[in-house]
Amino acid sequence: MSKVDLSAICLRPFKLSDVDDFLLWAGDDEVIKNIRWKTCGSREEAQSFIRDVCIPHPWRRSICLNDRSIGFVSVYPWSGDDRCKADIGYAVAANYWGQGIATKALKIALSQVFIDFPDLLRLQAFADVDNTGSIRVLEKAGFLREGVLRKYTYIKGIIKDLVVFSFLSTDEIPLIH
Ligand SMILES: CC(C)(COP(=O)(O)OP(=O)(O)OC[C@H]1O[C@@H](n2cnc3c(N)ncnc32)[C@H](O)[C@@H]1OP(=O)(O)O)[C@@H](O)C(=O)NCCC(=O)NCCS
């Protein structure tokens, strides 16, 4: 596959018409293995997931290449006394890995979410200690590594040590190239 022109990458809300592009990556165990999503097994499943989960989500964006879905970034704000924080998660279709797409998507998200959620002071991310690519993406997007949360949670039935990263509303938003 030829190298992607990063200027053709943008974030936008999901649409029902994304279903076929969505299934290409959301149906891939390699892409979904480090996140809590269940791998999509059919077009019908993909359609209901977009309609019932992605579209109503408080802040879930499709990472698009020339307006076609090749991944996602989600920001989930906490509420009440925890409204100061939100969790960020992301994935990119495997055939596009290693081209700077997730890094660009995170930078675009950073430039938007503190505007969309005025109470937000802290955006946090959790990456499996073995997920070197994800850890690198967070470093490149300007997140601060805070430490390792040992035996923190189960993902797909396996207990995980997770590296926790944060980006604060007062941190400098990285330039988007
Ligand atoms: C993690 C993920 C989002 C990265 O997407 P991407 O578009 O390939 O990310 P980028 O190209 O912006 O950056 C990847 C960086 O990690 C590095 N990297 C990737 N795999 C690596 C590995 N196994 N060992 C060392 N470095 C690795 C790349 O070299 C690159 O760093 P560089 O620019 O300094 O060379 C993608 O691999 C993915 O979707 N994985 C499955 C879902 C997932 O793990 N999501 C995160 C949950 S916390």
The ligand as a Gaussian input file, in Angstrom:
#p B3LYP/6-31G(d) Opt

LIG

0 1
 C       -1.662000       1.628000      18.506000
 C       -2.148000       2.107000      17.135000
 C       -3.389000       2.954000      17.317000
 C       -1.031000       2.938000      16.492000
 O       -1.523000       3.476000      15.267000
 P       -0.523000       4.025000      14.127000
 O       -1.318000       4.827000      13.184000
 O        0.290000       2.910000      13.629000
 O        0.402000       4.988000      15.022000
 P        1.529000       6.002000      14.501000
 O        1.979000       5.598000      13.141000
 O        1.016000       7.388000      14.696000
 O        2.704000       5.780000      15.560000
 C        3.136000       4.477000      15.893000
 C        4.488000       4.567000      16.558000
 O        4.726000       3.378000      17.288000
 C        5.862000       2.730000      16.778000
 N        5.609000       1.299000      16.886000
 C        4.555000       0.621000      16.408000
 N        4.682000      -0.687000      16.736000
 C        5.824000      -0.796000      17.437000
 C        6.508000      -1.883000      18.033000
 N        6.009000      -3.117000      18.010000
 N        7.676000      -1.629000      18.669000
 C        8.183000      -0.366000      18.700000
 N        7.570000       0.703000      18.157000
 C        6.413000       0.478000      17.530000
 C        6.007000       3.238000      15.354000
 O        7.337000       3.078000      14.880000
 C        5.614000       4.704000      15.554000
 O        6.632000       5.454000      16.180000
 P        7.673000       6.381000      15.347000
 O        6.850000       7.374000      14.572000
 O        8.518000       6.995000      16.387000
 O        8.417000       5.441000      14.426000
 C       -2.440000       0.902000      16.195000
 O       -1.347000       0.033000      16.212000
 C       -3.691000       0.135000      16.600000
 O       -4.785000       0.484000      16.172000
 N       -3.530000      -0.914000      17.437000
 C       -4.673000      -1.723000      17.886000
 C       -5.611000      -0.952000      18.830000
 C       -4.857000      -0.380000      20.014000
 O       -3.919000      -0.980000      20.537000
 N       -5.311000       0.804000      20.461000
 C       -4.732000       1.487000      21.605000
 C       -5.345000       0.985000      22.852000
 S       -4.565000       1.783000      24.255000

